[in-house]
């Protein structure tokens, strides 16, 4: 049990057959702190990288949610399941020969910006309910198409009927949907057999700890400033620290006086003093507003 950890970011390698919520519950017990959250769930059957926020750093999680992801996915051809993964009940099957060339010829249609419908068994909200709650009652959820972006879709190996893919995609992409739709398009039917999340933005699974490390005390906590690697930083004058902490209006004159404003592009910036995070701001056409005060 730990009682001196109040703030920071943890990288966790989620094991198979545990939900993301179960990981959070176990961390609460081990670290003896209630305020813990993650930046994006992984299915129970999947493994890999979870970004965990502790204490005040839970405020930062929405910025990690938006980051692109990298996965290693294994797709099984010959069956489609109601959950689009290995835990589901088979609903369609194909008993003929599965040709890799047929798969290759359809794979490119899943690259770039594509329309995608989430799996029925997903956590998408529909009229106040989760989609999987509706599906469990043998009802068809009314899921809408969403635009996602798949930047990389590379075949690693094919050992009939298993296809292994290297996938890089935008946040919000369902790999189960890619497996399902590729199976339908080829006529072979398919489901996601296994999934490993290797990267979220600049964060890599290789740097992640598991629950065994956490239990033994052999783990690393990343400071909020270092964790926000994807956001450019601005070091502010010491005299403004208290104003920022109290959420007072940002004084644009200070940015102008120090010739900072002319070099800024529209977007998010982290305000800090000597690498201690104070706030995240959004700059838009000469105007600032707080995204959050840390």
N, C-alpha and C positions, 0 to 999 in steps of 0.2 A: 504493500500500500504506500502511496506517495501523497504528501499533503502540501508540498512546496511548489508544485507546478500550477501556475495560474494563467498562463498565456502562451500561445505559440501554435505552430503548425506541425503536424505529424504526417509522415508518409507511411501508409500501412499496406502490406501485401495481404489482401483478403483471401482466406482459404475457401475451398469448395464446400458447398453444403451449409454455409452460414450466410444469413442475410446481412446486408449492410447495417441494419438496425441492431442485429445481435452483436456485431463488432462494436458498435457504439455503446451498447449496454455493458459489454465486458470491459471496455476501456474506462467507463464510469467507475466500475468497481475497483479496477486495478489502480487507477490514478487518484481515486477518491475525490473526483470533481464532477459536478452535475452538468455544467455547461459545456457540452461537446456536440459537434455536428460534423457532417461530411458534405462535400461539394457536389456529389452526384453518385447515385446508387449504382451498384452492380447487382445483376441477377444472382439468385442463390446458387445457381449452377456454374456461375462464372468465377474466375479468380483474377487477382491482379491489383492494380493501384487504386487506393482510396486516399483522397486528401482530407485530413481531419483537422478541424479547428478546435482549439481549446480555449475556454474563457472568452476574453474579449475578441480573440481571433476568429470566433464564429461570425463576427461582423464581415469578415473578409471573404467568406466562402462564396458569395455570389459572383465575385470576380474570377474565381477558379472554375465555376460552373460553365462559364462562357468559352473556356479554352478548348482548342481542338484536341482530339484523342487519337491514340494509335492502339490497334488491337491485332492479336493473332487469333484468327477464327478458324475453326474446323467445321465443315459442313458435311452432313450425311445426306447422300442422294438415294432416292428410292421410296421415301416415305415423307408425308407431311403430317405434323401433329397439331392439335388444337392450341397448344401453347407456343408453337414454332421453335421448341427446343426439345432436348432429350427427356424432359420430365413429363411431356404431354402424352395424350392418347392419340394413336395413329388415326387419321381421318381419310387419307388418300394414299395410294401406293402405285408404284410402277415396277413391273416385273421384267422389263426388257433389258437390253444392253445399254449401258451408260457410256456415252462417247465423250471424251475430254474435249474434242474439237467443237462439239455442239455447245459445251459449257463455255469454252473460250469465245466463241462467236457471239454469245449473249452477254458476256461479262462486261464489255465496254459500255453497254447501255446503263450500267449502274455507276459510272464515273461522272464527275462534275456535279452540277446542281440537278438534283432529281426530286420528283414528288414521291413521298413515302407515306404509307399508312402504318401507324404503330401496331404492334401485336394486340390482339383482343385481350390477352393476359398481360396487361401493362398497367403502370400506375397513373396513366393519363386521366385527368379529371373530366367527367362528363356529368353535367347537371348536379354537381355536389357529390358524386360518387366516383370511385376509382373504376377504370375500365374492367379490371380483373374481377371486381365484385359483381359486376353485371354479367360477365362471362360465366362465372361460377354458378349462376342461376339458370344456365343454359339459354341465356338471352344474347342477342347479337349487339354488341356496343356500337353506337353510331360515331365512329372515329373519323375525323377529317384528315385529308391529305395535308402534309406539311413539306416545306421545301428544306432539304438538307443538302450538304455538299460532301462528296466523297473525292478526296484529292489523290488517293492512292488505292489501288485494288490489284495487288500483285499475287500471282500464284506461287506458292512456296513448294507445294508438292501435291500429287494426286495418286492416292493408293485406293483404287476403286473399292467401295463407294465413297471414300473420304477425300474431300478437297480442303487443303489448308491454304489460307489467304493471309496476306499482310495488308491491313487496312488502315488508312489515315483518313479521318473524317471530322466534320464539324460536330460541335456539341448538339445533342438532341437526335443524333442518328441511331436508329435501332439496327443492330447487326442481325438480330433475329428476323427482321423484316427483309433484309437483303437476302438472307438464306431462303426464306419463304418465297420471295418473289423470283429469285433466280431459279428455284425449283419449278415454279409454275411456268416461267417463260421457256425453259428448256423442255418442259413436259415430263421431267423426271421426278418431280416433287422433291422437297428437301426440308431439312430442319437444322438448326444450329446445334451441333453436337458438343462443342466446347468453346470457351472464350477466355482469352487472357488480355487484360488491359495493361499495356506496357508503358504508355506515356499519357500524361495530361499536360498540355503545353510543354514547358521545359522540364517538368518533373518526370523522373524515370523510375520504373519499378526496381531497377538495380539498387537504388538508394533507399528503398523502403524497408521498414522493420516489420516483423510479424509479432503476434501476440506473445510468443515465447520470449522474444527480446524485451518486450515491454514488461513482462512479469519479472524478468531477471534484472531490470534496471539498465540494460544495455541498449539504449536507444537515443536517437537524436531529435531534439526539438529545433525547428527552424524559426528564427525571429520573424516577426511580421514584416519588417523592412526587407529582409532577404527573400522572404517567400514571394513577394510581389515583384518578381524578376521581370515580368512582362510589361510593367508600368514604369515609364520614365519618372525620374525624381527631381524635385526642386528643394534645395536646402534653403530654409527661410531664416530671416533675421531672428536672433534670440529674443528680441523684444516682443515678438508676435506670438510666442509660444502659448501664453495664457489666453490670449484672444482666440486662438484657434481651438484650444481645449474647451473653451466656453461657448464655442460655436458662433462667435461674433462674425459679422459680415466681413468678407475678405476685402481688404483694401487694395484695389487695383493699382493705386498710385505707387505702392511699394514695388510691385512687379515692373511697372514702367520705369521707375527711377533706377532700378538695377538692370535695365535692358533685358529682362527675361521675357517679357511679353512678345517681343518681336520675333523670337525664335520658336514660339510655341505653335504647334499644329492643334487642330481641334481633337479632343480626346481626353483621356484620364491621366492624371499626374498624382504622384504621392508626395505630400509635403513632409519634410523631416528636418530634424536638427541633429547633426552628428550621428546620422544613421538610425535615429529613433523615430519611428513612424508617428506622425501626429494626425494626419488626415489624408483622405483621397478627395481630389477635386476634379470637376469636369470643366474643361475650357471649351467655349463655343463662340467663335467669332468675336473675340475681345471681352467676353463675359465669363466670370467664374461662378461656380456654385459648388457647395459641399456635396459630395456623394456620401461621405460619412466622416465623422470625427472620431478618431480612434481613442 
